[in-house]
Amino acid sequence: MSTKYLLIFFSVLAIYIVTTHIIYQLTRGSNETTRSQTLRINLHLEDNHCQPRNSIVLAKTHKTGGSTLGTIIARYGYERNLTFALPSTGFILGYQTFSQEMLLRQPTDEGFNVLVNHVPFHRANMEKVMKPTAKYVTILREPVSRWYSVVEYYSLFKLALRLTKEQYGAIKTSPLDDFLSAIAKCKYFSCSLGYNGQLFDLGLTENVYYTDEQAIQKKIKTIEEELDLVLIAEYFDESLLLLKKMMCWTFEDIMYIKKKQRRNVSREPTRIEQANAIRKWNKGDVMLYQRFNRTLWNKINKYGPNFQKDLRRFREMNDVTTKSCVNTTSSDINGNYILQNRSDLCQNLNRDIRPYTEMLVKIVNMRGQ
């Protein structure tokens, strides 16, 4: 048999085995307390020699797909009984750069495995509580679309201008410059997310630097040195393949169900002059996004010849699993899909960061860790 036909045979066989495994997981009873201890398939056979990495920090950014990415990481840690750096109250670590005082429990000498909750990034402080082998990742989104998402989600027209949406004309008829200036003066935390909010989440929390291009470039260079991988929301699946490769995880490990999907949001197409004004206002975020969008594609080009095949395979697996787990035509008030399959796999995939945090805090308190 020729090499070509052998490759086709083994590819089909691998897809069959993994699909069968997923169906098995989806149909398992929901009364089991543990799962994934029996069989794990890794289609990327050339990675079989590596050991999965179990320590990771997500520098979580707002309105970028961070919740979906966070639940992928939280599920991985929960299913393996890894240790988490958890907030002392609520499900957010804090609004200031990270410090140990924000934690529910202090780490052992070995450090925590996982950190996924919102807090402005500070690598040096995080290293004090995390395992030395931890990888550090984040996710970015195109600044204009992210800005509109922040404005809608946090109702910034109310916070910044103290007007109703109708009075403000849905940000389409009133002077945009007035609104942007109001955001800069607004003292609410949510307003900081509308002015170079991705830089804010990654540790540049003083907006006095947002007009200083040299300071922005310096911060971006620091971020490049301190983060092992920056995912891009517009290329989420592509980014996840890079995460999988870096962490030596399986395709099942990076499966996801989208979180906080905004439905029935009516918005007229962004005018060119509006988009330009928003980019100018969020110049730091634009510079940040452009740098790491290029970096992402450089990494993809170095992935190897199997990238497109792996991408198709992963999307097929994820689509089958999503449709088996949830009703994608309806969602709750938070924009999360309604669960229709109560298997352990589906429940873990559909759980958001907040319920993961609440569940993990209960476990830690019960154990007295």
N, C-alpha and C positions, 0 to 999 in steps of 0.2 A: 504494500500500500504506500502511495506517495506521501511525502511530508505534508503536502497541502491538505490531503484528505484526513490525515491523522490529526492535524490542527483543528479542522472542522469538527471531527468526531469528538475530540476532548472538549471543545468549546460548548457543543450541544450538551454533552454529558454534564459539564459543570453547571450550566444553566438549569438543567433538570434537577440536579441534586439540591441546589440552593432553593429553587422554587418549591420543591417538596419539603425542604426544611422549614421554609417560611409558612407554608400551609399547615404543617405540623404545629408550629408555634401558635398560629392564629386559632387553631381548633382545640388547643389544650384548655383544660378547665381553669376557671378563675380562682379556684380554692387553693391552688398550689402556693406555697410561700417562697419557693425559690425556682429559678428557671435558668436556662442557658448553661447548665452544668454538663449536659450530655453531648452536645454536638455543636461545633462552630466551624463554618466553612469560610475559607478565604479564597476568593476566586483569583486574587492576584498572586499566582503561585510563586513568582520570583521573590515574594516577600516572606515566604515561609521560614527563612533562616533567621528572621528578626524576632525579637521578643516585644510584645505589646507594651507600650508606655502607659503607666497608670497615674501619672501626675501631670496636671494641666491647670492653668489659670486662664480664665476668660476675662479680658478687659472689656466689660460689657458696655456697649454704646446704645444710645436711645434711638428708637425708630429706624433701625437698620437691618432688622432680622436677628437681632441679638437674642430675643426670647427663644426663637426656634433653635438657634445654635446652642444656647444655654441648656435647653432641654435635652439635646443630643448628648452633651457632656454630662449633665446631671443623671440621665438614664444610665450612661456607661458606669458612672461611679456608684450609683445606687445598686445596680445589678451585681456589682462585684464587692459590695460592702466596703467601699473605700471611705476614707475620712474626708470630711468637708469643713472648710472654713466658713462658719455660719454666722449670720448677724445676731447681735444680742437681742434685738427686738425687730419685729416686722420681717419683711423679706428684702429690704435694702440695707446694705452695710452702712452707707452714709453718703452725705453730700459734700464732704471734704475729702481730700486725698486720703488714701487708705492708711490706717494705723491699727495696731493690735488691740487697742481699747474698744474697737467696734465689734469684737468677736464674742460669741456666746461662751466659748471655751477657749482656753489657750492651748496651743499644740504641745504634743510630746516632743522629745528631743529630735525625733525623726521628721516632724513637720506634717502638715496636711497634704492630702493627695489632690484635692479639687477646690477651686474657688470660682463661683459663677455669678454671684449676686452683684447688683449695681454698686459701684463706688468709683470715684475718679482714680485712675491708675497711678500707682507709685511702685515701681519695680523693687527698689531697695527695701522698702518697708514690707512688701509682700514676700520677698525672699526670706525674711526673718521668721515667717510662719509656715512656709511651704517646703516641701521636699526639695533638696538640691537639684534633683533631676527634672523638676517641673518644666514643661514647655509653656510659653506665654503667647496667647493668640488674641486677636480682636477681629471685628468686622466693620467695614465702612460701606456707606451708601452714597450714591450720586447726590451732591449737596442740595440742588434745587428741589428734587422730588422729596428728599428727606425733610427739607425746611417746611414744605407744605404739610407733610404728614405731622410734624411737630406742632405746627400752628393749629391744625384741626384737632389733634388728639388731646392737646393740653389747653385748648380754648384760649390761646394767647391774645386774641382780640379782646377778650373780657379782662384778662389779667393786666395787659399792658395799657389798654385804652379805657378800660372800664366801660365799654360799650357792648351792646348786644350785637350779634352777628348781622342782624338786619340793619341796625344803625350804621354799622361800619361798611355795609354793602358787600359783605362776604370777601373783603380784601381786594375787590376787583374794580371798584369805582372810586375809592378814596385814594389819596396820595400815598404810595407805598413808602416813600421816604419818611413820612410822619410815623407810620407804623413801626418801621425799623428803628427809628430813633427812640420810640417809646419802649421797645423791647430792651434796648441798651440801658435805659434808666430804671426799668422795672426791677424790683427787689426780690420777686418770687424766684425760687429755684428753677421752675419750669421755663422762665424767660431766658435763663442762661443757655438753655438748649436750643434756642432760636437764633443764637449769635455765635457762630463757629462752635456749635455744640459737640461735634465729634472731637475737636481739639480739647474742649473742656473735659470730656469723658476720659481722654487719654492723658490728662494731668496738667494741661495749660489752663488753669482755672481763673487767672487774672485777665480780664478782658482788656486791660490797658495795653497788652501785648498784641492784640488782634490787628492793629494797624501797623505793626512793626514787622516788615517782611523778613528782616534779618533774624529776629527772635523766633518767628514762625519756622524759618528754615532750620534754625538750630534745634528747635523742638522736634521737627520731623526727623532730623538726623538721629536724635536721641531715641525716638520711637523705633526707628529702623534698627538700631543697635539692640534695643531691649525686647523687641518682640520677635518670636520665631516664625510667625506666620500671620499675615493680614488677609482675611477673607474679604471678598467683594460681594455685596448683596445681589447685584445685577447678574453675577455669575456664581450663584450660590452652590449649585451642584458641582461645577468645576472646582470651586474652592474646597468643597468637602473631600474631593478626591485627593487634593494636596494634604489636607488634614489627615486623612486615612493613611496616606503613605508616610507622613512624618511620624505618626503615632503607632504605626504598624497595627492598625485596627482592621476589622473586617467590614465588608459591605453592610452587613446587618448592623454593625455598631454605629454607622453614620446615617441610617435610615431616619426619617423624620416625618412628622405631620405639621404643616404650617400652623403658626400661632398668630393670634391677634390680626386676623384678616379683616380689613375695613370694608364693609359692604354698603352699597347704596350711598356712596359719597359722591355728590354731584359737584363737579368743578369744571368750569369752562377751561379750554386749553390755555396754558400759560402764554401770555404775550411775550414776544422776544425781548421787549424793553424791560418787562418785569423780571424775566429770567436773568437778564444781564445785571439788573440791579441787585437781585438776590445773590448772584455769584460774587459781585463786588463786595457786598456786605459780608458774605461768608468766605472771604478770600482765603483765609487760613484753611478752612475745610476743603476748598477747591484745590489748593496746593497739596494738601494731605492726600486727597482722593486721587489726584492725578499721579502722584509719586507711586502709590501702592497699587493702583490699577496697572501701571507698567510693570511693577515688580511681580504681580500675579501672573501676567502673561509670560514673563521671563521664566518663572517657575514651571508653568504649564509646558513651555517649549522644551524644558529639560526633563519632563516627566518620563518620556519614552514613547515608543511607537504604539503602545496599547491604550493611549489616553482616550481617544474617541470610542474605542470598543468598550472600555471600562465605563465611560460616561453613559453610553446607551444601556449597558447592562444594569448599572445602578439605577437609572431612571425607570427602567422597566420593573425592577424589583420594588422600588419605592412606590410606584404608581399602583401596582397590584396590592401592596400592603395597605396603602392609604385607603383605597376603595373598599377593602375588606374590613377596615377598622372603623371608619367614620362615614357619616352622611355629609358629603361635600356640598350639598345644596342648602344646608341650614347651619347656623352657628349661634352661639350664645351671645349675651350682651357684650362680652369681651372680644368677640370676633373669633372665638375658637370653635372648631367643628364639633358636632354632636356625636358622641361615641355610640356605635351600634354593635360593637363586638366587645364582649367583656373579658376576652382572654388577657392573660398577664401582659403579653407583648403589646396588645393594643392599648391597654390602660397606661402602661409605662410610656408608650410613644405619645399618647394624647395629653399626658399630664404636663401642666405648665410650670414655670419656675416657682411661682408662689406656692402651689400645693406640694411641690417637691420640697421646698424649704420647710414648710409646716410639718411635713411628714418626717423629714430628717431631724428637725429640732426635737420632735417627740421621741424619736429613737435615741438621740443623744441624752436627753433628760432621763429617760427610762433607765439607760445604762449607767447614768451618773458619770459619763466620760468628760 
